[in-house]
Amino acid sequence: MLERIFRETIGIKKEEEVLIVSDYNSFEMDEIIRKTVEKLSREVVSIIMKPRERDGEEPPGVIAESMRAADVVIAPTSKSLTHTEARKRACRAGTRVVTMPGITKSMLFSDAMTADYREIKRISDFVARKLTEADEIRLETDTGTDFKASLKYRKGISDYGDITKTGAFGNLPAGEAFIAPLEDSGEGRIVFDASMANLGRIAQPVIVEVSNGRAFNVNRPELEELFRSVENSRVIAEIGIGCNPNARITGNVLEDEKAFKTVHIAFGDNNTFGGMNRANLHMDGVMLKPSLWLDGKKIMEEGNFLCFR
């Protein structure tokens, strides 16, 4: 099954050189993925690094250079390399990059991984197009989220599991549409009630007050400390919508943010997908059953899409 998924979503060829980047906390995933990829490619190399402290933190220089030299990079790391300059430079050099931060064995063989990627593409493309066309987004939840931001001049991105083209990148499991809002436009309150990077499954809601696109008040001391320690990390970097019908809430953001009836918002770096903010952090939080408006038109009510036209 995993061999078929990698063949279809990444398009690995026998003559291609594949690099697997993992860390001491994800070595088991390295082994499983390497044994699978060796059936598809004659040259598979594994590099294991010290775990990064947070999502979006850059890998060592030797790994960044190796990523640029590979045809394909698969990164089942404990912290995400998606929003790093190393990933961005690798893609510019033509490398196809698959990031799988926090992937577990159960998730690797889950329904989310084996979903109908044609259906995911249909949904993700639709939502990404709506995000691109909109000037403003507004979110509300019963738990207290009341937030809006400007999307002017920004492009929605569809992540639907096609990483076959030169320089492509994405997550597996896939299934979301996301956008970088204007960095100084976010206003209101965000309440995360599903999961959050570095925190896992949320037992008590995480509340973040936002003004001028930046978090200025949070109800979790560890989150405030993170914002204080990483420059430019308070900026609202991303708003994304889950588009994988098979994804479930597990407490792991990698899958949670792909699940239907969720929206996720990230803080920190968005320079890697159309934004202007650079930070050594990209941290997602997921909320359940949101209502969402684009330019005043409701497209989601308590997590349910209202149309696909």
C-alpha positions as CSV (number, residue, x, y, z in Angstrom):
1,M,0.0,0.0,0.0
2,L,2.7,2.5,1.0
3,E,4.7,1.7,-2.1
4,R,1.7,2.5,-4.3
5,I,1.0,5.8,-2.5
6,F,4.6,6.9,-2.9
7,R,4.6,5.9,-6.5
8,E,1.4,7.8,-7.3
9,T,1.9,10.9,-5.2
10,I,5.7,11.4,-5.6
11,G,6.4,9.6,-8.8
12,I,9.7,8.1,-7.7
13,K,11.7,6.6,-10.6
14,K,14.4,3.9,-10.4
15,E,17.2,6.3,-11.5
16,E,16.3,9.0,-9.0
17,E,18.3,9.7,-5.9
18,V,16.1,9.8,-2.8
19,L,17.1,11.4,0.5
20,I,15.3,10.5,3.7
21,V,15.8,13.1,6.5
22,S,14.8,12.0,10.0
23,D,15.9,12.6,13.6
24,Y,16.5,10.6,16.7
25,N,12.8,10.8,17.6
26,S,11.6,9.6,14.2
27,F,14.1,6.9,13.4
28,E,11.5,4.1,13.3
29,M,9.6,6.0,10.5
30,D,12.9,6.4,8.6
31,E,13.3,2.6,8.5
32,I,9.8,1.9,7.3
33,I,9.9,4.5,4.6
34,R,13.4,3.6,3.5
35,K,12.5,-0.1,3.0
36,T,9.5,1.0,0.9
37,V,11.4,3.5,-1.2
38,E,14.2,1.0,-1.9
39,K,11.6,-0.9,-4.0
40,L,11.2,2.2,-6.2
41,S,14.7,3.7,-6.4
42,R,18.2,2.3,-6.7
43,E,19.7,5.1,-4.6
44,V,18.2,5.8,-1.2
45,V,20.2,7.7,1.4
46,S,19.2,8.3,5.0
47,I,20.4,11.2,7.2
48,I,19.5,11.3,10.9
49,M,19.9,14.7,12.7
50,K,19.4,16.0,16.2
51,P,15.7,16.8,16.7
52,R,14.8,20.4,16.0
53,E,13.3,22.3,19.0
54,R,10.3,23.7,17.0
55,D,8.5,23.5,13.7
56,G,10.2,25.7,11.0
57,E,13.6,25.6,12.6
58,E,16.4,25.2,10.0
59,P,18.2,21.9,9.6
60,P,22.0,21.7,9.7
61,G,23.8,23.1,6.7
62,V,25.1,19.8,5.5
63,I,21.5,18.5,5.4
64,A,20.3,21.6,3.6
65,E,22.9,21.1,0.9
66,S,22.1,17.4,0.6
67,M,18.4,18.3,0.1
68,R,19.4,20.5,-2.9
69,A,21.4,17.7,-4.4
70,A,18.6,15.0,-4.2
71,D,15.9,14.4,-6.8
72,V,13.4,13.6,-4.0
73,V,13.5,14.4,-0.2
74,I,11.2,12.6,2.2
75,A,11.3,14.1,5.7
76,P,9.5,12.1,8.5
77,T,11.0,14.4,11.1
78,S,9.5,15.1,14.6
79,K,9.4,18.9,13.8
80,S,8.4,20.3,10.4
81,L,10.9,21.3,7.7
82,T,8.1,22.5,5.4
83,H,8.5,26.2,6.2
84,T,12.3,26.4,6.1
85,E,14.7,28.1,3.8
86,A,16.4,24.7,3.3
87,R,13.2,23.3,1.9
88,K,12.6,26.4,-0.2
89,R,16.1,26.3,-1.7
90,A,15.8,22.6,-2.4
91,C,12.6,23.1,-4.4
92,R,14.2,26.0,-6.3
93,A,16.9,23.5,-7.3
94,G,14.3,21.2,-8.6
95,T,14.0,18.8,-5.7
96,R,10.6,17.3,-4.9
97,V,10.1,17.5,-1.1
98,V,7.6,15.5,1.0
99,T,7.4,16.6,4.6
100,M,5.7,14.4,7.2
101,P,6.3,16.1,10.6
102,G,5.3,14.0,13.6
103,I,4.2,11.0,11.4
104,T,3.5,7.9,13.3
105,K,3.2,4.3,12.2
106,S,-0.5,4.2,12.6
107,M,-0.9,7.4,10.6
108,L,1.5,6.1,7.9
109,F,-1.0,3.3,7.2
110,S,-4.2,5.3,8.0
111,D,-7.3,6.1,6.0
112,A,-6.0,9.7,5.6
113,M,-3.0,8.4,3.7
114,T,-5.1,6.1,1.5
115,A,-7.8,8.6,0.7
116,D,-9.2,9.3,-2.8
117,Y,-6.7,11.9,-3.9
118,R,-8.8,12.9,-6.9
119,E,-11.6,13.9,-4.5
120,I,-9.1,15.7,-2.3
121,K,-7.9,17.7,-5.3
122,R,-11.5,18.6,-6.2
123,I,-12.2,20.0,-2.8
124,S,-8.8,21.6,-2.2
125,D,-8.7,23.3,-5.6
126,F,-12.2,24.7,-5.0
127,V,-11.3,26.1,-1.6
128,A,-8.0,27.5,-2.8
129,R,-9.7,29.3,-5.7
130,K,-12.2,30.8,-3.3
131,L,-9.4,32.0,-1.0
132,T,-7.6,33.6,-4.0
133,E,-10.7,35.4,-5.1
134,A,-11.6,36.8,-1.7
135,D,-10.4,40.1,-0.1
136,E,-11.4,39.3,3.4
137,I,-11.9,36.2,5.6
138,R,-13.8,36.0,8.8
139,L,-14.0,33.1,11.3
140,E,-16.3,32.3,14.2
141,T,-16.6,29.3,16.5
142,D,-18.9,28.5,19.5
143,T,-15.8,28.3,21.7
144,G,-15.1,32.0,21.2
145,T,-13.2,32.6,17.9
146,D,-14.1,35.9,16.3
147,F,-11.3,36.8,13.8
148,K,-10.9,38.5,10.5
149,A,-8.0,39.2,8.1
150,S,-7.3,40.5,4.7
151,L,-6.4,38.2,1.8
152,K,-5.9,40.9,-0.8
153,Y,-3.3,40.1,-3.4
154,R,-2.5,36.7,-1.8
155,K,-3.0,33.3,-3.6
156,G,-4.7,30.3,-2.1
157,I,-2.7,27.1,-2.3
158,S,-4.1,23.6,-2.9
159,D,-2.2,20.8,-1.2
160,Y,-3.7,17.6,-2.6
161,G,-0.9,15.1,-2.7
162,D,0.6,15.7,-6.1
163,I,4.3,16.0,-5.6
164,T,5.3,14.6,-9.0
165,K,6.4,17.9,-10.7
166,T,9.9,19.3,-10.5
167,G,10.3,21.5,-7.4
168,A,7.0,20.5,-5.9
169,F,6.5,20.1,-2.2
170,G,3.7,19.1,0.2
171,N,2.6,17.0,3.2
172,L,1.6,13.4,3.3
173,P,-1.1,12.7,4.3
174,A,-2.3,15.6,2.2
175,G,-5.6,17.6,1.9
176,E,-5.8,21.3,2.7
177,A,-6.2,24.7,1.1
178,F,-4.3,27.5,2.7
179,I,-3.2,31.1,2.2
180,A,-0.9,33.7,3.8
181,P,-3.1,36.6,4.9
182,L,-1.7,40.2,4.9
183,E,0.7,40.3,7.8
184,D,-0.7,43.4,9.5
185,S,-4.4,42.7,8.9
186,G,-5.5,40.1,11.5
187,E,-7.8,41.2,14.2
188,G,-9.8,39.5,17.0
189,R,-9.7,36.4,19.1
190,I,-8.7,32.9,18.1
191,V,-9.6,29.9,20.2
192,F,-7.8,26.6,19.4
193,D,-9.7,23.5,20.7
194,A,-8.3,20.5,18.8
195,S,-4.6,20.5,18.7
196,M,-1.5,22.7,18.4
197,A,2.1,22.2,17.4
198,N,4.3,21.7,20.4
199,L,1.2,21.2,22.6
200,G,-0.5,18.2,21.1
201,R,-4.1,17.5,21.8
202,I,-5.7,20.5,23.6
203,A,-7.6,19.7,26.8
204,Q,-8.3,23.3,27.7
205,P,-8.8,25.9,24.9
206,V,-5.8,27.9,23.9
207,I,-6.9,31.6,23.5
208,V,-4.9,34.1,21.5
209,E,-5.8,37.8,21.1
210,V,-4.6,39.3,17.9
211,S,-4.2,42.9,16.8
212,N,-2.5,44.3,13.7
213,G,-1.8,40.7,12.6
214,R,0.2,39.8,15.7
215,A,-0.6,37.8,18.9
216,F,-0.4,40.1,21.9
217,N,-2.1,38.1,24.6
218,V,-2.3,34.3,25.2
219,N,-3.6,32.2,28.0
220,R,-0.7,29.7,27.9
221,P,2.7,30.7,29.5
222,E,4.7,28.2,27.4
223,L,3.2,29.7,24.2
224,E,4.0,33.3,25.3
225,E,7.5,32.2,26.1
226,L,7.9,30.8,22.6
227,F,6.7,34.0,21.1
228,R,9.1,36.0,23.2
229,S,12.1,33.8,22.3
230,V,11.6,33.6,18.5
231,E,11.8,36.8,16.5
232,N,8.7,37.6,14.3
233,S,6.9,34.5,15.6
234,R,3.8,36.4,16.7
235,V,2.7,37.1,13.1
236,I,-0.4,35.4,11.7
237,A,1.3,33.4,8.9
238,E,-1.4,31.1,7.5
239,I,-5.1,30.3,7.4
240,G,-5.9,26.8,6.2
241,I,-9.0,24.6,5.7
242,G,-9.0,20.8,6.0
243,C,-10.0,19.1,2.8
244,N,-9.3,15.3,3.4
245,P,-12.6,13.5,4.1
246,N,-10.6,10.5,5.6
247,A,-8.5,12.5,8.0
248,R,-9.4,12.3,11.7
249,I,-8.6,14.3,14.9
250,T,-5.8,12.5,16.5
251,G,-4.0,15.2,18.5
252,N,-1.3,15.3,15.8
253,V,-1.4,18.5,13.7
254,L,-0.1,16.8,10.6
255,E,-3.4,14.9,10.3
256,D,-5.7,17.2,12.3
257,E,-5.2,20.1,10.0
258,K,-6.3,18.0,7.0
259,A,-9.6,16.9,8.6
260,F,-13.0,18.0,7.4
261,K,-14.8,20.5,9.7
262,T,-11.5,22.1,10.8
263,V,-9.6,25.4,10.2
264,H,-6.1,25.9,11.2
265,I,-4.2,29.1,11.8
266,A,-0.4,29.3,12.0
267,F,2.0,31.8,13.5
268,G,5.5,32.7,12.3
269,D,7.1,32.1,8.9
270,N,5.1,32.4,5.7
271,N,7.9,33.6,3.4
272,T,8.0,30.1,2.0
273,F,4.5,30.2,0.4
274,G,3.7,33.8,-0.7
275,G,3.9,35.8,2.5
276,M,6.4,38.4,3.7
277,N,7.3,37.3,7.2
278,R,10.5,35.4,8.0
279,A,10.8,33.6,11.3
280,N,12.6,30.5,12.6
281,L,9.2,29.0,13.5
282,H,5.9,28.0,11.9
283,M,3.4,26.8,14.4
284,D,-0.1,25.6,13.5
285,G,-3.2,25.4,15.8
286,V,-6.4,23.6,14.8
287,M,-10.0,24.6,15.7
288,L,-13.2,22.5,15.4
289,K,-16.5,23.3,13.7
290,P,-15.7,26.9,12.5
291,S,-18.1,29.1,10.5
292,L,-16.2,30.9,7.7
293,W,-17.1,33.9,5.5
294,L,-15.3,35.1,2.4
295,D,-16.2,38.7,1.5
296,G,-19.3,38.4,3.6
297,K,-20.5,35.1,2.0
298,K,-20.7,32.1,4.3
299,I,-19.0,29.1,2.8
300,M,-18.7,27.0,5.9
301,E,-21.2,26.6,8.8
302,E,-20.0,24.9,12.0
303,G,-17.4,23.0,9.9
304,N,-19.8,22.0,7.1
305,F,-19.1,23.2,3.5
306,L,-22.1,24.9,2.1
307,C,-21.3,24.5,-1.6
308,F,-18.8,23.2,-4.2
309,R,-19.6,25.2,-7.3
